[in-house]
Amino acid sequence: MEGMLKYFQKEMPSKCETDPDYLINLALQVKYNSKKVKKLEKEYTALKAREHEEMVELRRLRTENRLLRQRIEHLEQESSSLADRLIQGQVVRAQEAEDNYIIKRELAALKQQELTVQQELEKAHNHIKELHEAQTQPSSMDSQAEDLLKSLQGELVAVKLREAEGQETMRGLRQRIQELEEENKRLRETTPDDSVANLQEELIAVKLREAEANLSTKELRQKVLDLQAMWEKHLSEKESQPENQLTPSRWRGDKSQVPQLQEELMTVRLREADAMAELKELRLRVMELETQNQVSLNQIRRQSEEIGKYKKLSDCVVSKERELHSLVQDEARKLTDLESKMKEERMNARIREVEHTQIIAEMKQKISSLEIKNQELLTAGQLRGSTESEEVKELQDKMSDLKAEKFRLELPSPILPSLLHPSPLTPMGWDSGLGLERL
């Protein structure tokens, strides 16, 4: 190769410059064998065709390998996604159990609070009964006390209505908790469906057929081995027997050709039986692989169905959880409204109490001034004599009337502190007016 390059680079240009027709004459002098060229061309085309076939086969194998890898990756992704969904379902169940426990605990607290409220209501009812018995005495109440009682009764009716609404919402929450508990119990006690049982029966039947086929194949293989052993024994015995020398050579050749053909026929039949046994084994193997494929497909289908069920169940649980959360928020909002209203009512009651105390103080001042006037009149009467004793008696009657009025005004004052300053056990002062409904 280096010599050719040197020739074309150094010697050839000088020759072309000196003799331009040198290359043309040299090319005309070259002779080639057409048969050899055609043979080389055929070999080249055959070589290219083989290379092309090998490239096609290589591409096909690469594509199959790539598809198989994609299939494996897809199956791995599906298995990982199924595992993630299963874990998510377990987490959702755990969260649901925790929420149920919290709701039960809140329900127990509400029950305890309801019991305490009922006890306070009974105490308030007894206290109001005592006050009612005290009010049925001959002394009558004035108009302001009656107005106060009517307003307290109206407030009591409003509080009763709010309490009924709270009990209704609590009843709804209890019913919702019971439904969730029944749903959890039903999910725990669910049994596998009929499709799983049918698949199990089908798998048992396939296993039985496989066992029968294996047994028949083994028996056939044993029979073929026995026949081969018998045939080989027969051939060895026949070869050991000496030929009869008395028979003519022509007859001996004809008689020896027939057993040889029979031996070849028997050998071919044995090979055919062996091939049939191998074919049955291969078919059995194909059937096993198809069965395994069907079982795996059924497992994948069942897993997808279970995943769909778990997904629907998780959606239902999430929706129920949202509903419960909204109900809890509504209850909290109602509770805050009720607390604000009760605070306003307490402030109004305190204002009324202050007004009543002011009125009582004014009446006391009037009584003290009248007592002073009475003393003055008594001293003046002692000076004037017995003629003016009737005027003193009138003033004493007025004093007794004023004292009676003072007693009537002071009578509601011990009731108001019990209504306006509830005990610490009563929530938001409900016991201050709930028992007045029976008056």
C-alpha positions as CSV (number, residue, x, y, z in Angstrom):
1,M,0.0,0.0,0.0
2,E,2.9,2.4,0.8
3,G,4.5,1.5,-2.5
4,M,1.4,2.3,-4.4
5,L,1.1,5.6,-2.6
6,K,4.7,6.5,-3.4
7,Y,4.2,5.5,-7.0
8,F,1.1,7.7,-7.4
9,Q,2.6,10.6,-5.5
10,K,6.1,10.6,-7.0
11,E,6.6,8.6,-10.2
12,M,3.1,8.9,-11.7
13,P,3.0,12.7,-12.0
14,S,6.4,12.9,-13.7
15,K,5.3,10.2,-16.2
16,C,2.1,11.9,-16.9
17,E,3.9,15.1,-17.6
18,T,6.4,13.5,-20.0
19,D,3.9,11.2,-21.7
20,P,0.2,12.1,-21.4
21,D,-1.0,9.0,-23.3
22,Y,0.8,6.6,-20.9
23,L,-2.2,6.1,-18.7
24,I,-4.6,5.6,-21.6
25,N,-2.3,3.0,-23.2
26,L,-1.7,1.3,-19.9
27,A,-5.5,1.1,-19.3
28,L,-6.1,-0.3,-22.8
29,Q,-3.5,-3.0,-22.2
30,V,-5.2,-4.2,-19.0
31,K,-7.2,-7.4,-19.6
32,Y,-9.6,-9.0,-17.0
33,N,-11.5,-12.3,-16.8
34,S,-15.3,-11.7,-17.1
35,K,-16.2,-15.0,-15.5
36,K,-13.9,-14.3,-12.5
37,V,-15.4,-10.8,-12.2
38,K,-19.0,-12.2,-12.3
39,K,-18.0,-14.9,-9.7
40,L,-16.6,-12.2,-7.5
41,E,-19.7,-10.1,-8.0
42,K,-21.9,-13.0,-7.1
43,E,-19.9,-13.7,-4.0
44,Y,-20.0,-10.1,-3.0
45,T,-23.8,-9.9,-3.5
46,A,-24.2,-13.1,-1.5
47,L,-22.0,-11.7,1.2
48,K,-24.0,-8.5,1.3
49,A,-27.3,-10.4,1.4
50,R,-26.1,-12.4,4.3
51,E,-24.9,-9.3,6.1
52,H,-28.3,-7.7,5.4
53,E,-30.1,-10.7,6.7
54,E,-27.9,-10.7,9.8
55,M,-28.6,-7.0,10.3
56,V,-32.3,-7.6,10.0
57,E,-32.2,-10.4,12.4
58,L,-30.0,-8.3,14.8
59,R,-32.5,-5.4,14.5
60,R,-35.4,-7.8,15.2
61,L,-33.6,-9.2,18.3
62,R,-32.8,-5.7,19.5
63,T,-36.4,-4.6,19.1
64,E,-37.7,-7.7,20.9
65,N,-35.1,-7.1,23.7
66,R,-36.2,-3.5,24.0
67,L,-39.9,-4.5,24.1
68,L,-39.2,-7.1,26.7
69,R,-37.3,-4.5,28.8
70,Q,-40.1,-2.0,28.5
71,R,-42.6,-4.7,29.5
72,I,-40.4,-5.6,32.6
73,E,-40.2,-1.9,33.5
74,H,-43.9,-1.4,33.1
75,L,-44.6,-4.4,35.3
76,E,-42.2,-3.1,37.9
77,Q,-43.9,0.3,37.8
78,E,-47.3,-1.4,38.2
79,S,-46.1,-3.4,41.1
80,S,-44.6,-0.4,42.8
81,S,-47.8,1.6,42.2
82,L,-49.9,-1.2,43.6
83,A,-47.7,-1.3,46.7
84,D,-48.0,2.4,47.1
85,R,-51.8,2.3,46.8
86,L,-52.0,-0.5,49.3
87,I,-49.9,1.5,51.8
88,Q,-52.0,4.6,51.2
89,G,-55.2,2.5,51.9
90,Q,-53.7,1.3,55.1
91,V,-52.8,4.8,56.1
92,V,-56.3,6.1,55.3
93,R,-57.8,3.3,57.4
94,A,-55.5,4.2,60.3
95,Q,-56.5,7.9,60.0
96,E,-60.1,6.9,59.9
97,A,-59.8,4.8,63.1
98,E,-58.0,7.7,64.8
99,D,-60.8,10.1,63.8
100,N,-63.4,7.7,65.1
101,Y,-61.6,7.5,68.4
102,I,-61.5,11.3,68.7
103,I,-65.2,11.6,67.8
104,K,-66.0,9.0,70.4
105,R,-64.0,10.9,73.0
106,E,-65.7,14.2,72.2
107,L,-69.1,12.4,72.4
108,A,-68.3,11.1,75.9
109,A,-67.3,14.6,76.9
110,L,-70.5,16.0,75.6
111,K,-72.5,13.3,77.4
112,Q,-70.7,14.2,80.7
113,Q,-71.4,17.9,80.0
114,E,-75.1,17.1,79.4
115,L,-75.3,15.2,82.7
116,T,-73.9,18.2,84.6
117,V,-76.3,20.6,82.8
118,Q,-79.2,18.4,83.7
119,Q,-78.1,18.3,87.4
120,E,-77.8,22.1,87.4
121,L,-81.2,22.4,85.8
122,E,-82.7,20.3,88.5
123,K,-81.1,22.5,91.1
124,A,-82.4,25.6,89.4
125,H,-85.8,24.1,89.2
126,N,-85.9,23.3,92.9
127,H,-84.7,26.8,93.7
128,I,-87.4,28.3,91.4
129,K,-90.0,26.1,93.1
130,E,-89.0,27.5,96.5
131,L,-89.2,31.1,95.1
132,H,-92.6,30.3,93.6
133,E,-93.8,29.1,97.0
134,A,-92.5,32.2,98.6
135,Q,-94.2,34.3,95.9
136,T,-97.6,32.7,96.4
137,Q,-97.9,34.4,99.8
138,P,-100.4,37.2,100.3
139,S,-97.8,39.8,99.5
140,S,-98.1,40.7,95.7
141,M,-95.3,41.7,93.4
142,D,-95.1,45.0,91.6
143,S,-95.2,45.5,87.8
144,Q,-91.4,45.8,87.4
145,A,-90.8,42.4,89.0
146,E,-93.5,40.9,86.7
147,D,-91.8,42.4,83.6
148,L,-88.5,41.0,84.8
149,L,-90.0,37.6,85.2
150,K,-91.6,37.7,81.7
151,S,-88.3,38.7,80.1
152,L,-86.5,35.9,82.0
153,Q,-89.2,33.4,80.7
154,G,-88.7,34.6,77.2
155,E,-84.9,34.2,77.5
156,L,-85.5,30.8,79.0
157,V,-87.6,29.7,75.9
158,A,-84.8,31.0,73.6
159,V,-82.2,29.0,75.5
160,K,-84.4,25.9,75.4
161,L,-84.7,26.2,71.7
162,R,-81.0,26.5,71.3
163,E,-80.5,23.6,73.6
164,A,-82.9,21.5,71.4
165,E,-80.9,22.5,68.3
166,G,-77.7,21.4,70.0
167,Q,-79.2,18.0,71.0
168,E,-80.4,17.5,67.5
169,T,-77.0,18.1,66.1
170,M,-75.5,15.8,68.7
171,R,-78.0,13.1,67.7
172,G,-77.0,13.5,64.1
173,L,-73.3,13.2,65.1
174,R,-74.1,10.0,67.0
175,Q,-75.9,8.5,64.1
176,R,-73.0,9.4,61.8
177,I,-70.5,7.8,64.2
178,Q,-72.7,4.6,64.3
179,E,-72.8,4.5,60.5
180,L,-69.0,4.8,60.4
181,E,-68.6,2.0,63.0
182,E,-71.0,-0.3,61.0
183,E,-69.1,0.5,57.8
184,N,-65.8,-0.4,59.5
185,K,-67.2,-3.6,60.9
186,R,-68.6,-4.6,57.5
187,L,-65.2,-3.9,55.9
188,R,-63.5,-6.1,58.5
189,E,-65.9,-9.0,58.1
190,T,-66.1,-9.0,54.3
191,T,-65.4,-12.5,52.8
192,P,-63.8,-13.1,49.4
193,D,-66.2,-13.1,46.5
194,D,-67.3,-16.0,44.2
195,S,-64.7,-15.1,41.5
196,V,-61.8,-16.0,43.9
197,A,-63.5,-19.3,44.8
198,N,-64.1,-20.1,41.1
199,L,-60.4,-19.3,40.4
200,Q,-59.3,-21.6,43.2
201,E,-61.4,-24.4,41.9
202,E,-60.1,-23.9,38.4
203,L,-56.6,-23.9,39.7
204,I,-57.2,-27.2,41.5
205,A,-58.6,-28.7,38.3
206,V,-55.7,-27.5,36.3
207,K,-53.3,-29.0,38.8
208,L,-55.1,-32.4,38.6
209,R,-55.0,-32.4,34.8
210,E,-51.3,-31.6,35.0
211,A,-50.7,-34.4,37.4
212,E,-52.6,-36.9,35.2
213,A,-50.6,-35.7,32.1
214,N,-47.3,-36.1,34.0
215,L,-48.3,-39.6,35.0
216,S,-49.3,-40.6,31.5
217,T,-46.1,-39.1,30.1
218,K,-44.0,-41.0,32.6
219,E,-45.8,-44.3,31.8
220,L,-45.2,-43.7,28.1
221,R,-41.6,-43.0,28.6
222,Q,-41.2,-46.1,30.8
223,K,-42.9,-48.2,28.0
224,V,-40.6,-46.8,25.4
225,L,-37.5,-47.6,27.6
226,D,-38.8,-51.1,28.1
227,L,-39.3,-51.6,24.4
228,Q,-35.8,-50.3,23.6
229,A,-34.3,-52.6,26.2
230,M,-36.2,-55.6,24.8
231,W,-35.2,-54.7,21.3
232,E,-31.6,-54.3,22.1
233,K,-31.6,-57.6,23.9
234,H,-33.2,-59.2,20.9
235,L,-30.6,-57.7,18.6
236,S,-27.8,-58.9,20.8
237,E,-29.2,-62.4,21.0
238,K,-29.7,-62.5,17.2
239,E,-26.1,-61.4,16.5
240,S,-24.8,-64.1,18.9
241,Q,-26.5,-66.9,17.0
242,P,-24.3,-68.5,14.2
243,E,-25.6,-68.6,10.7
244,N,-26.6,-71.9,9.2
245,Q,-23.9,-73.0,6.9
246,L,-26.0,-75.6,5.1
247,T,-28.4,-73.1,3.4
248,P,-27.5,-71.8,0.0
249,S,-25.9,-68.4,-0.3
250,R,-28.7,-67.0,-2.3
251,W,-31.4,-68.1,0.2
252,R,-29.3,-67.0,3.0
253,G,-29.0,-63.5,1.5
254,D,-32.7,-63.2,1.0
255,K,-33.5,-64.4,4.5
256,S,-31.0,-62.1,6.1
257,Q,-32.3,-59.1,4.3
258,V,-35.9,-59.5,5.6
259,P,-34.9,-59.4,9.3
260,Q,-32.6,-56.5,8.7
261,L,-35.6,-54.5,7.2
262,Q,-37.7,-55.6,10.2
263,E,-35.0,-54.4,12.6
264,E,-34.8,-51.0,10.8
265,L,-38.6,-50.7,10.9
266,M,-38.7,-51.5,14.6
267,T,-35.9,-49.0,15.3
268,V,-37.8,-46.3,13.4
269,R,-41.0,-47.1,15.3
270,L,-39.2,-46.9,18.6
271,R,-37.7,-43.5,17.6
272,E,-41.2,-42.4,16.6
273,A,-42.6,-43.4,20.0
274,D,-39.7,-41.6,21.7
275,A,-40.4,-38.5,19.6
276,M,-44.1,-38.7,20.5
277,A,-43.2,-38.8,24.2
278,E,-41.0,-35.8,23.9
279,L,-43.8,-34.0,22.0
280,K,-46.3,-34.8,24.8
281,E,-43.8,-33.5,27.3
282,L,-43.4,-30.3,25.4
283,R,-47.1,-29.8,25.0
284,L,-47.5,-30.4,28.8
285,R,-44.8,-27.8,29.4
286,V,-46.7,-25.4,27.1
287,M,-49.9,-26.0,29.0
288,E,-48.2,-25.4,32.3
289,L,-46.8,-22.1,31.0
290,E,-50.2,-21.1,29.7
291,T,-51.8,-22.0,33.1
292,Q,-49.2,-19.9,34.9
293,N,-49.8,-17.0,32.5
294,Q,-53.6,-17.2,33.1
295,V,-53.2,-17.4,36.9
296,S,-50.9,-14.3,36.8
297,L,-53.4,-12.4,34.6
298,N,-56.2,-13.3,37.0
299,Q,-54.1,-12.1,39.9
300,I,-53.4,-8.8,38.2
301,R,-57.1,-8.4,37.4
302,R,-58.1,-9.1,41.0
303,Q,-55.5,-6.7,42.3
304,S,-56.8,-4.0,40.0
305,E,-60.4,-4.6,41.2
306,E,-59.3,-4.5,44.8
307,I,-57.4,-1.3,44.2
308,G,-60.5,0.2,42.6
309,K,-62.7,-0.9,45.6
310,Y,-60.1,0.6,48.0
311,K,-60.1,3.8,46.0
312,K,-63.9,4.1,46.1
313,L,-63.9,3.4,49.8
314,S,-61.2,6.0,50.4
315,D,-63.2,8.6,48.4
316,C,-66.3,7.8,50.5
317,V,-64.4,8.1,53.7
318,V,-62.8,11.4,52.7
319,S,-66.3,12.8,51.7
320,K,-67.7,11.6,55.1
321,E,-64.8,13.1,56.9
322,R,-65.4,16.4,55.1
323,E,-69.0,16.3,56.1
324,L,-68.1,15.6,59.7
325,H,-65.6,18.5,59.6
326,S,-68.2,20.9,58.3
327,L,-70.7,19.7,61.0
328,V,-68.1,20.3,63.7
329,Q,-67.4,23.8,62.3
330,D,-71.1,24.6,62.3
331,E,-71.4,23.4,65.9
332,A,-68.4,25.5,66.9
333,R,-69.9,28.5,65.2
334,K,-73.3,28.0,66.9
335,L,-71.5,27.6,70.2
336,T,-69.6,30.9,69.8
337,D,-72.9,32.6,68.8
338,L,-74.6,31.2,71.9
339,E,-71.8,32.3,74.2
340,S,-71.9,35.8,72.8
341,K,-75.7,35.9,73.3
342,M,-75.4,34.7,76.8
343,K,-72.7,37.3,77.6
344,E,-75.1,40.0,76.3
345,E,-77.9,38.7,78.4
346,R,-75.7,38.6,81.5
347,M,-74.6,42.2,80.9
348,N,-78.3,43.3,80.5
349,A,-79.2,41.5,83.7
350,R,-76.4,43.2,85.5
351,I,-77.5,46.6,84.2
352,R,-81.1,45.9,85.4
353,E,-79.7,44.8,88.8
354,V,-77.8,48.1,89.1
355,E,-81.0,50.0,88.2
356,H,-82.9,48.2,90.9
357,T,-80.3,48.9,93.5
358,Q,-80.4,52.6,92.6
359,I,-84.2,52.5,93.0
360,I,-83.9,50.8,96.4
361,A,-81.3,53.4,97.5
362,E,-83.7,56.2,96.5
363,M,-86.6,54.6,98.4
364,K,-84.3,54.2,101.5
365,Q,-83.5,57.9,101.3
366,K,-87.2,58.8,101.0
367,I,-87.9,56.5,104.1
368,S,-85.2,58.1,106.1
369,S,-86.5,61.6,105.2
370,L,-90.0,60.6,106.1
371,E,-88.8,59.1,109.4
372,I,-87.1,62.4,110.2
373,K,-90.3,64.3,109.4
374,N,-92.2,61.8,111.5
375,Q,-90.0,62.5,114.5
376,E,-90.5,66.2,114.0
377,L,-94.2,65.8,113.8
378,L,-94.2,63.6,116.9
379,T,-92.3,66.3,118.9
380,A,-94.6,68.9,117.5
381,G,-97.6,66.8,118.4
382,Q,-96.5,66.3,121.9
383,L,-96.5,70.1,122.1
384,R,-99.8,70.6,120.5
385,G,-101.7,68.0,122.5
386,S,-104.1,65.3,121.9
387,T,-106.1,67.1,119.3
388,E,-103.6,66.4,116.6
389,S,-103.1,62.7,117.4
390,E,-105.1,61.7,114.3
391,E,-102.6,63.4,112.0
392,V,-99.7,61.5,113.6
393,K,-101.6,58.2,113.1
394,E,-101.9,59.0,109.3
395,L,-98.2,59.7,109.1
396,Q,-97.5,56.4,110.9
397,D,-99.7,54.5,108.4
398,K,-97.8,56.2,105.5
399,M,-94.6,55.0,107.1
400,S,-95.8,51.4,107.4
401,D,-96.9,51.5,103.7
402,L,-93.5,52.8,102.7
403,K,-91.8,50.0,104.7
404,A,-94.0,47.4,103.0
405,E,-93.1,48.8,99.6
406,K,-89.4,48.7,100.5
407,F,-89.8,45.1,101.5
408,R,-91.4,44.2,98.2
409,L,-88.6,46.0,96.3
410,E,-86.0,44.2,98.3
411,L,-87.6,40.8,97.8
412,P,-86.3,40.2,94.1
413,S,-82.8,41.3,95.1
414,P,-81.7,37.9,96.5
415,I,-83.1,36.2,93.4
416,L,-81.2,38.3,90.9
417,P,-77.7,37.4,92.1
418,S,-78.5,33.7,91.8
419,L,-79.7,34.3,88.2
420,L,-76.9,36.7,87.2
421,H,-73.9,35.0,89.0
422,P,-74.1,31.3,88.1
423,S,-72.0,28.6,89.8
424,P,-68.8,27.5,88.1
425,L,-70.2,24.1,87.1
426,T,-73.0,25.6,84.9
427,P,-71.9,26.4,81.4
428,M,-72.5,30.0,80.3
429,G,-75.1,30.6,83.0
430,W,-77.8,28.3,81.6
431,D,-79.0,27.3,85.1
432,S,-79.9,30.9,85.8
433,G,-83.1,30.7,83.7
434,L,-83.8,27.2,82.4
435,G,-86.0,26.2,85.3
436,L,-88.3,29.3,85.2
437,E,-90.2,27.7,82.3
438,R,-92.4,25.7,84.8
439,L,-93.6,28.8,86.7
